[in-house]
């Protein structure tokens, strides 16, 4: 086993082992959130619940990257509509941060991971572009996110490693047979056709 493969497997093992205590924290935070503790405890429990969810997503991202890097990624491919996928991704962000338009088409992807990737790329485009909102435009298997400004182009194409979610998203799309590229003021994500 090469040092690179060994490192990827150790990281994957760490991600797996961190899930049990994280599930405990998240589960008890959700239980406490249903109780009326009063302020500020209610607010703190809500913050713990949200943060544990974010940690879980980061572990998902890291797990996928390590599987891709070690050649052990075996996606569960399904045929889905690209517009529906983009809408689902956007629904997990604040309404005023992203809008979705266009016309979908059938793509063959791992739905949950691809939805998370589109959400992460839209979030990173907005955050690193210094813009209040982005527009996701779908044309069949092509999904574009605009405007692409500030430091966002390097971050959302994986060239500037500043954000795990964006870097993992690029790796995922490429591993599925798609592409992610900056084209002027747009990020263009080409998903594999069904």
PEGI-V122488 format. One line per field, one symbol per residue. psi: psi as a letter, one per 20 degrees, with the letter a starting at -180 (. if undefined). A space follows every 50 residues. Layout:
BEGIN
psi=???
END
This chain:
BEGIN
psi=prhgggghhggggggghihghghgggghghghhirnhrqjggggghgggg hhhgggghhgghggghgghjkjpnqnqqprphggggggghiirphihqqp raparpqorogghhghgggghgghgggiikqhqqppppncippqpqqorc jgghgiijhoniogggghggggghhijaqpqpnckqpoooqpq.
END
